[in-house]
Amino acid sequence: MWHSSDKVLGVIGGMGPLASQLFYRMIIERTDAASDQEHVELILLNHTGMPDRTRSIQSGQTEEIYQLLRLDALWLQENQADALAIPCNTSHYFAERLQAELDIPLIHMINETARAVADQIESGSRVGILATEGTIGGELYQRACQAVGLTPVVPTEELQETLNYIIYDKIKAGRPVALADFAPVEEELRVQDCAAAILGCTELSVIRECFDLPVYYTDAMEVLADRCIEFCGKRVRK
């Protein structure tokens, strides 16, 4: 299938589709390449029928979604993928269990993002976690940040409602987002004295792109894209 010695990246996408196309574009635009042949070889599986990750976690009915992720991952592995990426933060609720069934590495979006933030700010600093209720409830970023010496700050109930509105009622619904929608988020981060914030939902990566948010915000999808590029032996564009 593949005619070069380059490593092949397998991507489980479709969660959601807009975020997945942005991830693919990030891989292309962030690769320091001067020709087609210098870009990352990848297989993108756009699995839009995947059940909602947050609802599955909150209901405790997680086995169906895990088995679907497992089948996708094994299919990509069987089709010569050398590593796996899942540009969906909430899906990393299943990451450790999934990795145990694979012979190829899963490039862990959340752990890599926590390490990237820890490299930028002082140990013990407060970091705002902007994510879905599934990611927050699963304590994915809380554990990852604590593991690298950072203090995670989760959204208040009111702020989580604002994030839900942006993620589900705007971006996933294909409706435009206004910068004013994000204003309560910025205010809460200031009040909570956060030294940095993590865009821990791939739909929020769309906001980063639309409004050119400052480096204060670390985009988990950008971190994942860079780590995938590096794994495949390519150079990240500076």
Phi, psi and omega in degrees: 000316181255142188247015177230173179269004181294151174287146182252132178263130173258131184237124171268105184248195179091005185236073355263175184300320181295319178295324181292320179291327177293320178298315179299317179295322177300316179303316181292309188288334183266001175270128178281089185228143179250359180205167177305319187290346181266002179271166181288134172272130183210160173242119179255116178260108186268081187271079183287343181278002179299131178301157180299125185292316182296314180299321180297316181292316182294327181276346184080002180266074189257348188294321180300311183293323178298315182295324177293316177299318180299313180297318178298314182297317180294322177298316179296319178298316180294336180260031167078018172291137180265344177204161184238139173231140176234099180283062176208113184298313186297329179297342179287358168304331183257005192299311184295318179296319180294316181301325181296341182259002184249153174261357178243156182285143168264117180285110193278103185305317187284314178297319179295323180292316178301318179294322180296319178292318181299332179286346187255336185231169183289148177301139180088352182297153178275132183234123178283133179254113180253109189201178176286165177296331177294316179293317179293313181296328178280356179056035184293308180284329178302311181293318182295319180291317179298326181294336179250017172084021178253159180255107182285141176238115183269158182295147169293168179301319180294317180292324178297323176297320177297315179297318178301318179299315180295315185289308189268315185278340180253287191292308180296332179276359178075022180259149182292147178255135175261150179300331178298332178297331185269350184302317178298330178294311181298322179295317181294321178297322178294314180299323182278002176056047180276132179280342180199169177219146179253126171277090189263029173217132186294337174294328178289340174297329178295322177295318178304318181291317185293320189245008175050057180298150183291172183293349173307327180264120174265121182271114182301326181290325175296317178299314179300317180300315180296318181293325178293317178301314181295318180301321182280007175080018179258169179261138175278131180291131180269000000 
